[in-house]
Amino acid sequence: MSTLLHLDASARRQSISRELSAAFADAWRARHPDGGYRYRDLAAEPVPFIGAAWTELCDAVLALPSTDPERLGELVRTPEQAAAWKIIEPLLAELLAADVILIGTPMYNYSIPASLKAWLDQVTFPRMSLGHRRFVVASARGGAYSPGAPKAAYDYQERFLRDFFAGHFAVSDTVFVHAELANSRQDPALAHRRAEHDTSYARATAAVRALAGEY
């Protein structure tokens, strides 16, 4: 039985990235009626930032020849580390239980929201491989950052996440679906590009629904 972990990170209650991730999740759940599903709203229920006790647990992991994420709790030695582990454990358990990790995220200031970065920090430890797991990122960007666009070089959203999953989790199976020029809905300076956004949004919606049928 396949399991989907669905995360949303947008600060907007009504957001394009939420709509795209929901389209994938709905299609995936229709295809896997008996599959497992866990949803976490990282903006509505923020994950705390890491603290000193988290760094101590990382140091303990580094002293080991390999990392078994299922046994990280055995490294806890102090009350402060126990408090840190209380935050980490449910987040890490959700991640390890999932076969597919779906992330709905906007681009904020060329990168990702702090809410998503906080989650990534809490569940990431040295030399931790996630093996067979697959990541899907459904994103919205205010401007245009696709290859060939004038601001393509400023896309630290996809670049960061792709490198993070490959470098920290040893996962190369990551698919990104972007809806671009979202700010054309509000910004008069981009109003003339609204049709481009509408096309990008429609393509992204169709893409995530089709992708869900492959996972």
Protein Blocks (a to p, Z undefined) as FASTA:
>chain_A
ZZdddddfbfbfbdfklmmmmmmmmmmmmmmmmbccddddfklmccddddfklmmmmmmm
mmpmbdcfklmmmmpmbfklmmmmmmmmmmmmmmmmpmbdcdddddeehiacfklmmmmm
mmpcehiaekjaccddddddfbdcbehiaklmmmmklmmmmmmmmmmnopabdcddddeh
klmmmmmklmmmmmmmmmmmmmmmmmmmmmmmmZZ
